[in-house]
């Protein structure tokens, strides 16, 4: 019985050691930085004959805890594009390397992967012979569909594109298993427009789109990627001076304040509160124009989309609002969100907040905030994107 126990113990140890060696003889993908997402993919960035690409799609570190190790890479790109009648997942191209012996970490970059690549250099400077073959490719008829859609735009057709990198590794060329995989699904939508929501509209409609706040909230809807950066500019339109709204927007700007800038960078947002500082003060009974420009990353560099121009007029505050024009900007905007009676009962003669002026010590839900943050929230109420449920006054 003791011999049987010893035998079982030895077998268990062999299994544990073998399993440890199997795990150690493996490679994994470490992002450096991993996949890079773009808003638009130009067909000119791909060579479907060799699998080559001239833009940064992915970059990983191929790493093992135990060298030497054998590894091979599989890369495939596939798509679904109802616009082209491709309604099921379809391979665009699939590349596979021959097994390679690694003695150090290796940087894996899609720009190094094509059928013309003959070697890679690891992080220690060693040359690794390499051969890459194309396992699969899109059907020529479907490829012709892609090409015909590219004739006018040069871009990949709208659709969902899937890019996948697989790593197979092991202790020998004949003993490799799938040890890691990285996948990204990217929705490609051809950018076409930016819709300006508010304030304003056409030059002929200023009486219908008139506002009364000199600190308006600008809202727009871009029809493209989530990672795009936006810029805005605001200028005064003067009848008899400007021949058109295009002439006005190209003239002296209210925002940005710096006339050499041309545009005010606002970042990855779709609404912007006109600032209290670093901008020229907007005035009542004047007409203004505004426009948004967005930059989006594509595989051939940055691309710009510019919105149409909206026009708005700031009406006479005297007949519509109880707030004097010379009070604090926050109170001016607040006067637009509250009814005349509500505002007067709080800030008017005998009101609990008569003579009140906001200080720079502002918090929202316990978090430090600015006047612009407060005005943004108030403008949300004005634009009916939020509502006031309760008003309290703290001594």
C-alpha positions as a Markdown table, in Angstrom:
| # | Residue | x | y | z |
|---|---|---|---|---|
| 1 | Unk | 0.0 | 0.0 | 0.0 |
| 2 | Unk | 2.9 | 2.4 | 0.8 |
| 3 | Unk | 4.4 | 1.7 | -2.6 |
| 4 | Unk | 1.1 | 2.5 | -4.3 |
| 5 | Unk | 0.9 | 5.8 | -2.4 |
| 6 | Unk | 4.4 | 6.7 | -3.5 |
| 7 | Unk | 3.6 | 5.8 | -7.1 |
| 8 | Unk | 0.4 | 8.0 | -7.0 |
| 9 | Unk | 2.4 | 10.8 | -5.4 |
| 10 | Unk | 5.1 | 10.6 | -8.1 |
| 11 | Unk | 2.5 | 10.6 | -10.9 |
| 12 | Unk | 0.8 | 13.7 | -9.3 |
| 13 | Unk | 4.2 | 15.5 | -9.1 |
| 14 | Unk | 4.9 | 14.7 | -12.8 |
| 15 | Unk | 1.5 | 16.0 | -13.8 |
| 16 | Unk | 2.0 | 19.2 | -11.8 |
| 17 | Unk | 5.5 | 19.7 | -13.2 |
| 18 | Unk | 4.3 | 19.0 | -16.7 |
| 19 | Unk | 1.4 | 21.4 | -16.3 |
| 20 | Unk | 3.8 | 24.1 | -14.9 |
| 21 | Unk | 6.1 | 23.7 | -17.9 |
| 22 | Unk | 3.2 | 23.9 | -20.3 |
| 23 | Unk | 1.9 | 27.1 | -18.8 |
| 24 | Unk | 5.4 | 28.6 | -18.7 |
| 25 | Unk | 6.0 | 27.8 | -22.4 |
| 26 | Unk | 3.4 | 30.3 | -23.5 |
| 27 | Unk | 3.3 | 33.9 | -24.9 |
| 28 | Unk | 0.7 | 36.6 | -24.2 |
| 29 | Unk | -0.2 | 40.0 | -25.7 |
| 30 | Unk | 0.5 | 43.1 | -23.6 |
| 31 | Unk | -1.0 | 46.4 | -25.0 |
| 32 | Unk | 1.5 | 48.9 | -26.2 |
| 33 | Unk | -1.0 | 50.6 | -26.6 |
| 34 | Unk | -3.1 | 47.8 | -28.1 |
| 35 | Unk | -5.6 | 48.6 | -30.8 |
| 36 | Unk | -6.0 | 52.2 | -32.1 |
| 37 | Unk | -9.5 | 53.3 | -33.0 |
| 38 | Unk | -10.2 | 55.7 | -35.9 |
| 39 | Unk | -13.4 | 57.3 | -37.1 |
| 40 | Unk | -12.8 | 56.6 | -40.8 |
| 41 | Unk | -10.7 | 53.9 | -42.5 |
| 42 | Unk | -9.4 | 54.7 | -46.0 |
| 43 | Unk | -9.1 | 51.8 | -48.4 |
| 44 | Unk | -5.8 | 53.3 | -49.6 |
| 45 | Unk | -4.4 | 52.4 | -46.1 |
| 46 | Unk | -4.6 | 48.7 | -46.9 |
| 47 | Unk | -2.9 | 46.5 | -49.5 |
| 48 | Unk | -5.2 | 43.5 | -49.8 |
| 49 | Unk | -2.6 | 41.8 | -52.1 |
| 50 | Unk | 0.0 | 41.6 | -49.3 |
| 51 | Unk | -2.0 | 42.3 | -46.2 |
| 52 | Unk | 0.1 | 45.4 | -45.5 |
| 53 | Unk | -1.2 | 48.5 | -43.8 |
| 54 | Unk | 0.5 | 51.9 | -43.5 |
| 55 | Unk | -1.2 | 53.1 | -40.3 |
| 56 | Unk | -1.1 | 52.2 | -36.6 |
| 57 | Unk | -4.0 | 49.7 | -36.1 |
| 58 | Unk | -2.4 | 47.6 | -33.3 |
| 59 | Unk | 0.8 | 47.4 | -31.3 |
| 60 | Unk | 1.4 | 44.7 | -28.7 |
| 61 | Unk | 4.3 | 43.3 | -26.8 |
| 62 | Unk | 4.6 | 39.6 | -27.2 |
| 63 | Unk | 5.8 | 38.3 | -23.8 |
| 64 | Unk | 6.7 | 35.0 | -22.2 |
| 65 | Unk | 7.8 | 34.3 | -18.6 |
| 66 | Unk | 10.1 | 31.6 | -19.9 |
| 67 | Unk | 12.4 | 31.6 | -22.9 |
| 68 | Unk | 13.0 | 30.2 | -25.4 |
| 69 | Unk | 9.5 | 29.7 | -26.6 |
| 70 | Unk | 7.8 | 29.0 | -30.0 |
| 71 | Unk | 5.0 | 31.3 | -31.2 |
| 72 | Unk | 3.0 | 32.0 | -34.2 |
| 73 | Unk | 0.5 | 34.9 | -34.9 |
| 74 | Unk | -2.8 | 34.8 | -36.6 |
| 75 | Unk | -4.4 | 38.2 | -37.7 |
| 76 | Unk | -7.7 | 38.6 | -39.4 |
| 77 | Unk | -10.0 | 41.5 | -40.4 |
| 78 | Unk | -13.6 | 40.9 | -41.1 |
| 79 | Unk | -16.7 | 43.0 | -41.7 |
| 80 | Unk | -20.5 | 43.3 | -41.8 |
| 81 | Unk | -21.8 | 46.1 | -44.1 |
| 82 | Unk | -25.5 | 46.2 | -44.9 |
| 83 | Unk | -24.7 | 49.2 | -47.1 |
| 84 | Unk | -22.8 | 46.8 | -49.4 |
| 85 | Unk | -25.3 | 43.9 | -48.9 |
| 86 | Unk | -22.8 | 42.0 | -46.7 |
| 87 | Unk | -25.1 | 41.0 | -43.8 |
| 88 | Unk | -23.0 | 38.3 | -42.2 |
| 89 | Unk | -19.5 | 38.3 | -40.8 |
| 90 | Unk | -17.1 | 38.2 | -43.8 |
| 91 | Unk | -13.3 | 37.8 | -43.8 |
| 92 | Unk | -11.5 | 40.7 | -45.5 |
| 93 | Unk | -8.0 | 39.2 | -45.0 |
| 94 | Unk | -6.4 | 36.6 | -42.7 |
| 95 | Unk | -2.7 | 36.4 | -42.2 |
| 96 | Unk | -0.7 | 33.7 | -40.4 |
| 97 | Unk | 3.0 | 33.6 | -39.5 |
| 98 | Unk | 5.1 | 30.5 | -39.5 |
| 99 | Unk | 6.2 | 29.3 | -36.0 |
| 100 | Unk | 9.1 | 31.4 | -34.7 |
| 101 | Unk | 11.5 | 30.8 | -31.9 |
| 102 | Unk | 11.6 | 33.7 | -29.4 |
| 103 | Unk | 14.4 | 34.3 | -27.0 |
| 104 | Unk | 13.1 | 37.7 | -25.8 |
| 105 | Unk | 10.0 | 39.9 | -25.9 |
| 106 | Unk | 8.9 | 41.0 | -29.3 |
| 107 | Unk | 7.0 | 44.1 | -30.4 |
| 108 | Unk | 4.1 | 43.1 | -32.7 |
| 109 | Unk | 3.0 | 45.9 | -35.0 |
| 110 | Unk | 0.5 | 45.5 | -37.8 |
| 111 | Unk | 2.7 | 47.7 | -40.0 |
| 112 | Unk | 5.3 | 44.9 | -39.9 |
| 113 | Unk | 2.8 | 42.2 | -40.9 |
| 114 | Unk | 2.6 | 41.5 | -44.7 |
| 115 | Unk | 3.6 | 38.7 | -47.1 |
| 116 | Unk | 6.8 | 40.7 | -47.9 |
| 117 | Unk | 8.1 | 40.7 | -44.3 |
| 118 | Unk | 11.1 | 38.5 | -43.9 |
| 119 | Unk | 12.2 | 39.2 | -40.3 |
| 120 | Unk | 11.4 | 40.9 | -37.0 |
| 121 | Unk | 13.8 | 42.3 | -34.4 |
| 122 | Unk | 13.1 | 41.4 | -30.8 |
| 123 | Unk | 13.7 | 43.8 | -27.8 |
| 124 | Unk | 17.2 | 42.4 | -27.4 |
| 125 | Unk | 18.2 | 43.1 | -31.0 |
| 126 | Unk | 18.0 | 39.5 | -32.2 |
| 127 | Unk | 16.8 | 38.9 | -35.7 |
| 128 | Unk | 13.9 | 36.5 | -36.0 |
| 129 | Unk | 13.3 | 35.0 | -39.5 |
| 130 | Unk | 9.7 | 35.4 | -40.5 |
| 131 | Unk | 7.3 | 34.3 | -43.2 |
| 132 | Unk | 3.7 | 35.4 | -43.5 |
| 133 | Unk | 1.0 | 33.8 | -45.7 |
| 134 | Unk | -2.6 | 34.8 | -46.5 |
| 135 | Unk | -4.9 | 32.1 | -45.3 |
| 136 | Unk | -8.1 | 33.7 | -46.5 |
| 137 | Unk | -9.3 | 36.7 | -48.4 |
| 138 | Unk | -12.6 | 38.3 | -49.3 |
| 139 | Unk | -14.5 | 37.0 | -52.3 |
| 140 | Unk | -13.5 | 38.9 | -55.5 |
| 141 | Unk | -17.1 | 39.9 | -56.2 |
| 142 | Unk | -17.5 | 41.3 | -52.7 |
| 143 | Unk | -14.2 | 43.0 | -53.0 |
| 144 | Unk | -15.4 | 44.7 | -56.2 |
| 145 | Unk | -18.4 | 46.0 | -54.2 |
| 146 | Unk | -16.0 | 47.6 | -51.7 |
| 147 | Unk | -13.9 | 49.1 | -54.5 |
| 148 | Unk | -17.0 | 50.5 | -56.3 |
| 149 | Unk | -18.1 | 52.2 | -53.0 |
| 150 | Unk | -14.7 | 53.7 | -52.6 |
| 151 | Unk | -14.5 | 55.4 | -56.0 |
| 152 | Unk | -16.1 | 58.6 | -54.8 |
| 153 | Unk | -15.2 | 58.6 | -51.1 |
| 154 | Unk | -11.9 | 56.6 | -50.9 |
| 155 | Unk | -13.2 | 55.2 | -47.5 |
| 156 | Unk | -14.2 | 51.9 | -46.3 |
| 157 | Unk | -18.0 | 51.5 | -46.5 |
| 158 | Unk | -20.0 | 52.0 | -43.4 |
| 159 | Unk | -20.3 | 48.9 | -41.3 |
| 160 | Unk | -18.9 | 47.0 | -38.3 |
| 161 | Unk | -15.3 | 45.9 | -38.7 |
| 162 | Unk | -13.7 | 43.3 | -36.5 |
| 163 | Unk | -9.9 | 43.0 | -36.0 |
| 164 | Unk | -8.4 | 40.0 | -34.1 |
| 165 | Unk | -4.9 | 39.0 | -33.1 |
| 166 | Unk | -4.4 | 35.4 | -31.9 |
| 167 | Unk | -1.2 | 34.0 | -30.4 |
| 168 | Unk | -0.3 | 30.3 | -30.5 |
| 169 | Unk | 2.7 | 29.2 | -28.4 |
| 170 | Unk | 4.4 | 26.2 | -26.9 |
| 171 | Unk | 7.7 | 24.4 | -26.2 |
| 172 | Unk | 8.1 | 23.3 | -29.9 |
| 173 | Unk | 6.8 | 24.0 | -33.4 |
| 174 | Unk | 4.6 | 20.9 | -33.1 |
| 175 | Unk | 3.3 | 21.6 | -29.6 |
| 176 | Unk | 1.5 | 24.9 | -29.7 |
| 177 | Unk | -1.9 | 26.0 | -28.4 |
| 178 | Unk | -3.9 | 29.2 | -28.5 |
| 179 | Unk | -2.6 | 31.2 | -25.4 |
| 180 | Unk | -4.0 | 34.7 | -26.0 |
| 181 | Unk | -6.3 | 36.7 | -28.2 |
| 182 | Unk | -7.2 | 40.4 | -28.6 |
| 183 | Unk | -10.2 | 41.6 | -30.5 |
| 184 | Unk | -11.8 | 44.9 | -31.3 |
| 185 | Unk | -15.1 | 45.7 | -33.0 |
| 186 | Unk | -15.2 | 49.1 | -34.7 |
| 187 | Unk | -18.3 | 50.8 | -36.1 |
| 188 | Unk | -17.4 | 52.8 | -39.2 |
| 189 | Unk | -19.7 | 55.7 | -40.1 |
| 190 | Unk | -18.7 | 58.1 | -42.8 |
| 191 | Unk | -18.8 | 61.6 | -41.2 |
| 192 | Unk | -21.1 | 63.9 | -43.1 |
| 193 | Unk | -22.5 | 66.7 | -40.9 |
| 194 | Unk | -22.8 | 68.5 | -37.6 |
| 195 | Unk | -26.3 | 69.5 | -36.7 |
| 196 | Unk | -26.6 | 72.7 | -34.6 |
| 197 | Unk | -29.5 | 72.3 | -32.2 |
| 198 | Unk | -29.6 | 75.6 | -30.2 |
| 199 | Unk | -29.6 | 78.5 | -30.0 |
| 200 | Unk | -30.8 | 80.1 | -33.2 |
| 201 | Unk | -31.6 | 79.1 | -36.7 |
| 202 | Unk | -31.7 | 81.0 | -40.0 |
| 203 | Unk | -31.1 | 84.7 | -40.3 |
| 204 | Unk | -34.7 | 85.3 | -41.3 |
| 205 | Unk | -36.0 | 83.6 | -38.2 |
| 206 | Unk | -34.3 | 85.5 | -35.4 |
| 207 | Unk | -37.7 | 86.7 | -34.1 |
| 208 | Unk | -38.7 | 83.1 | -33.6 |
| 209 | Unk | -35.4 | 81.9 | -32.1 |
| 210 | Unk | -34.7 | 84.9 | -29.9 |
| 211 | Unk | -33.1 | 84.3 | -26.5 |
| 212 | Unk | -32.6 | 86.5 | -23.5 |
| 213 | Unk | -29.5 | 85.3 | -21.8 |
| 214 | Unk | -26.1 | 86.8 | -22.7 |
| 215 | Unk | -24.6 | 83.5 | -21.6 |
| 216 | Unk | -26.3 | 80.9 | -23.8 |
| 217 | Unk | -25.8 | 77.2 | -23.9 |
| 218 | Unk | -24.7 | 75.9 | -27.3 |
| 219 | Unk | -25.9 | 72.4 | -28.2 |
| 220 | Unk | -25.0 | 70.4 | -31.4 |
| 221 | Unk | -25.2 | 66.8 | -32.6 |
| 222 | Unk | -22.3 | 65.4 | -34.5 |
| 223 | Unk | -23.1 | 62.5 | -36.9 |
| 224 | Unk | -19.9 | 60.6 | -36.3 |
| 225 | Unk | -17.4 | 59.1 | -33.8 |
| 226 | Unk | -17.5 | 59.4 | -30.1 |
| 227 | Unk | -13.8 | 60.3 | -29.8 |
| 228 | Unk | -13.9 | 63.4 | -32.0 |
| 229 | Unk | -12.7 | 66.8 | -30.7 |
| 230 | Unk | -14.7 | 69.9 | -31.2 |
| 231 | Unk | -14.1 | 73.7 | -31.6 |
| 232 | Unk | -16.5 | 76.6 | -31.6 |
| 233 | Unk | -16.6 | 80.2 | -32.6 |
| 234 | Unk | -19.1 | 83.0 | -32.1 |
| 235 | Unk | -19.2 | 86.4 | -33.8 |
| 236 | Unk | -21.5 | 89.3 | -34.1 |
| 237 | Unk | -23.6 | 89.8 | -37.3 |
| 238 | Unk | -24.0 | 93.5 | -38.2 |
| 239 | Unk | -26.5 | 94.5 | -40.9 |
| 240 | Unk | -25.0 | 96.8 | -43.4 |
| 241 | Unk | -21.5 | 95.8 | -42.4 |
| 242 | Unk | -21.5 | 92.1 | -43.2 |
| 243 | Unk | -22.7 | 91.0 | -46.6 |
| 244 | Unk | -23.6 | 87.5 | -45.2 |
| 245 | Unk | -23.5 | 85.3 | -42.2 |
| 246 | Unk | -20.3 | 83.7 | -43.7 |
| 247 | Unk | -18.8 | 87.2 | -43.8 |
| 248 | Unk | -19.7 | 87.7 | -40.2 |
| 249 | Unk | -18.3 | 84.4 | -38.9 |
| 250 | Unk | -15.0 | 85.1 | -40.6 |
| 251 | Unk | -14.8 | 88.6 | -39.1 |
| 252 | Unk | -13.9 | 89.5 | -35.5 |
| 253 | Unk | -15.0 | 86.9 | -33.0 |
| 254 | Unk | -16.6 | 87.2 | -29.6 |
| 255 | Unk | -15.3 | 83.7 | -28.9 |
| 256 | Unk | -12.4 | 83.0 | -29.0 |
| 257 | Unk | -11.2 | 86.2 | -27.4 |
| 258 | Unk | -7.8 | 85.8 | -29.1 |
| 259 | Unk | -8.4 | 87.0 | -32.6 |
| 260 | Unk | -5.5 | 85.0 | -33.9 |
| 261 | Unk | -6.9 | 81.7 | -32.7 |
| 262 | Unk | -9.9 | 81.5 | -35.1 |
| 263 | Unk | -11.6 | 78.7 | -33.0 |
| 264 | Unk | -12.1 | 77.9 | -29.3 |
| 265 | Unk | -11.2 | 74.3 | -28.5 |
| 266 | Unk | -13.9 | 72.7 | -26.3 |
| 267 | Unk | -13.0 | 69.0 | -26.5 |
| 268 | Unk | -15.0 | 65.8 | -26.8 |
| 269 | Unk | -18.4 | 67.3 | -25.9 |
| 270 | Unk | -21.7 | 68.2 | -27.7 |
| 271 | Unk | -22.7 | 71.2 | -25.6 |
| 272 | Unk | -20.8 | 74.3 | -24.4 |
| 273 | Unk | -21.7 | 77.0 | -21.9 |
| 274 | Unk | -20.6 | 80.4 | -23.1 |
| 275 | Unk | -17.9 | 81.4 | -20.6 |
| 276 | Unk | -17.9 | 84.1 | -18.0 |
| 277 | Unk | -14.2 | 85.0 | -18.7 |
| 278 | Unk | -11.9 | 84.9 | -21.7 |
| 279 | Unk | -14.7 | 85.8 | -24.1 |
| 280 | Unk | -16.2 | 89.1 | -25.2 |
| 281 | Unk | -19.5 | 89.9 | -23.5 |
| 282 | Unk | -22.6 | 89.3 | -25.6 |
| 283 | Unk | -25.2 | 92.1 | -25.5 |
| 284 | Unk | -29.0 | 92.5 | -25.7 |
| 285 | Unk | -30.6 | 93.6 | -29.0 |
| 286 | Unk | -27.7 | 92.2 | -31.0 |
| 287 | Unk | -27.5 | 89.3 | -33.5 |
| 288 | Unk | -24.8 | 86.7 | -33.3 |
| 289 | Unk | -23.6 | 83.8 | -35.5 |
| 290 | Unk | -21.9 | 80.5 | -34.3 |
| 291 | Unk | -20.4 | 77.5 | -35.8 |
| 292 | Unk | -18.7 | 74.2 | -34.8 |
| 293 | Unk | -15.7 | 72.4 | -36.3 |
| 294 | Unk | -14.8 | 68.8 | -35.4 |
| 295 | Unk | -11.6 | 66.9 | -36.0 |
| 296 | Unk | -11.7 | 63.2 | -36.3 |
| 297 | Unk | -8.9 | 60.6 | -36.6 |
| 298 | Unk | -8.7 | 58.7 | -39.8 |
| 299 | Unk | -6.1 | 56.2 | -41.1 |
| 300 | Unk | -4.7 | 59.0 | -43.3 |
| 301 | Unk | -4.6 | 61.7 | -40.6 |
| 302 | Unk | -6.9 | 64.2 | -39.1 |
| 303 | Unk | -10.1 | 65.2 | -41.0 |
| 304 | Unk | -12.2 | 68.2 | -40.4 |
| 305 | Unk | -16.0 | 68.6 | -40.5 |
| 306 | Unk | -17.5 | 72.1 | -40.3 |
| 307 | Unk | -21.1 | 72.7 | -39.4 |
| 308 | Unk | -23.5 | 75.2 | -41.0 |
| 309 | Unk | -23.9 | 78.6 | -39.3 |
| 310 | Unk | -26.7 | 79.3 | -36.9 |
| 311 | Unk | -27.9 | 82.8 | -36.1 |
| 312 | Unk | -29.5 | 84.0 | -32.9 |
| 313 | Unk | -30.6 | 87.3 | -31.4 |
| 314 | Unk | -30.4 | 88.3 | -27.7 |
| 315 | Unk | -33.7 | 90.1 | -27.1 |
| 316 | Unk | -34.5 | 93.1 | -24.9 |
| 317 | Unk | -34.3 | 91.9 | -21.3 |
| 318 | Unk | -36.4 | 94.8 | -20.0 |
| 319 | Unk | -39.8 | 93.6 | -21.3 |
| 320 | Unk | -39.4 | 89.9 | -20.7 |
| 321 | Unk | -37.2 | 89.4 | -17.6 |
| 322 | Unk | -37.0 | 90.9 | -14.1 |
| 323 | Unk | -33.2 | 90.7 | -14.0 |
| 324 | Unk | -31.3 | 93.9 | -14.6 |
| 325 | Unk | -28.6 | 93.5 | -17.3 |
| 326 | Unk | -25.8 | 94.6 | -15.0 |
| 327 | Unk | -26.2 | 91.9 | -12.3 |
| 328 | Unk | -24.0 | 88.8 | -11.8 |
| 329 | Unk | -24.0 | 86.4 | -14.9 |
| 330 | Unk | -25.3 | 83.5 | -12.8 |
| 331 | Unk | -28.3 | 85.5 | -11.7 |
| 332 | Unk | -29.0 | 86.7 | -15.3 |
| 333 | Unk | -29.2 | 83.0 | -16.4 |
| 334 | Unk | -31.2 | 82.0 | -13.3 |
| 335 | Unk | -33.7 | 84.7 | -14.1 |
| 336 | Unk | -34.5 | 82.8 | -17.4 |
| 337 | Unk | -35.1 | 79.5 | -15.6 |
| 338 | Unk | -37.4 | 80.9 | -12.9 |
| 339 | Unk | -40.7 | 82.6 | -13.5 |
| 340 | Unk | -40.8 | 86.3 | -12.8 |
| 341 | Unk | -42.7 | 85.7 | -9.5 |
| 342 | Unk | -40.3 | 83.1 | -8.3 |
| 343 | Unk | -37.3 | 85.3 | -9.1 |
| 344 | Unk | -38.8 | 88.4 | -7.5 |
| 345 | Unk | -39.8 | 86.6 | -4.4 |
| 346 | Unk | -36.2 | 85.4 | -3.8 |
| 347 | Unk | -34.1 | 88.2 | -5.2 |
| 348 | Unk | -36.5 | 91.2 | -5.4 |
| 349 | Unk | -37.3 | 93.8 | -2.7 |
| 350 | Unk | -37.9 | 92.1 | 0.6 |
| 351 | Unk | -36.8 | 88.7 | -0.8 |
| 352 | Unk | -34.7 | 86.3 | 1.2 |
| 353 | Unk | -31.8 | 86.8 | -1.3 |
| 354 | Unk | -32.2 | 90.6 | -1.9 |
| 355 | Unk | -28.8 | 92.0 | -2.8 |
| 356 | Unk | -27.2 | 88.5 | -3.0 |
| 357 | Unk | -24.1 | 88.1 | -5.2 |
| 358 | Unk | -22.6 | 84.7 | -5.8 |
| 359 | Unk | -19.0 | 84.2 | -4.6 |
| 360 | Unk | -16.3 | 82.1 | -6.2 |
| 361 | Unk | -16.8 | 79.5 | -3.5 |
| 362 | Unk | -19.2 | 77.2 | -5.4 |
| 363 | Unk | -19.9 | 73.5 | -5.0 |
| 364 | Unk | -22.3 | 71.1 | -6.8 |
| 365 | Unk | -23.2 | 68.0 | -4.8 |
| 366 | Unk | -20.1 | 68.6 | -2.6 |
| 367 | Unk | -17.7 | 69.0 | -5.5 |
| 368 | Unk | -15.9 | 72.3 | -6.3 |
| 369 | Unk | -17.4 | 74.0 | -9.3 |
| 370 | Unk | -17.2 | 77.3 | -11.4 |
| 371 | Unk | -19.8 | 79.9 | -12.4 |
| 372 | Unk | -19.8 | 78.3 | -15.8 |
| 373 | Unk | -20.7 | 74.9 | -14.3 |
| 374 | Unk | -23.7 | 76.5 | -12.5 |
| 375 | Unk | -24.8 | 78.3 | -15.6 |
| 376 | Unk | -24.6 | 75.1 | -17.6 |
| 377 | Unk | -27.0 | 73.4 | -15.2 |
| 378 | Unk | -29.4 | 76.4 | -15.2 |
| 379 | Unk | -29.4 | 76.4 | -19.0 |
| 380 | Unk | -30.3 | 72.7 | -19.0 |
| 381 | Unk | -33.5 | 73.8 | -17.2 |
| 382 | Unk | -34.1 | 76.6 | -19.7 |
| 383 | Unk | -33.7 | 74.1 | -22.6 |
| 384 | Unk | -36.0 | 71.7 | -20.8 |
| 385 | Unk | -33.3 | 69.1 | -20.4 |
| 386 | Unk | -33.8 | 69.3 | -16.7 |
| 387 | Unk | -36.4 | 70.7 | -14.3 |
| 388 | Unk | -36.4 | 72.4 | -10.9 |
| 389 | Unk | -38.1 | 70.2 | -8.3 |
| 390 | Unk | -37.3 | 72.2 | -5.2 |
| 391 | Unk | -35.8 | 75.5 | -4.1 |
| 392 | Unk | -34.3 | 76.0 | -0.7 |
| 393 | Unk | -32.5 | 78.9 | 0.9 |
| 394 | Unk | -29.8 | 78.3 | 3.4 |
| 395 | Unk | -28.8 | 81.0 | 5.9 |
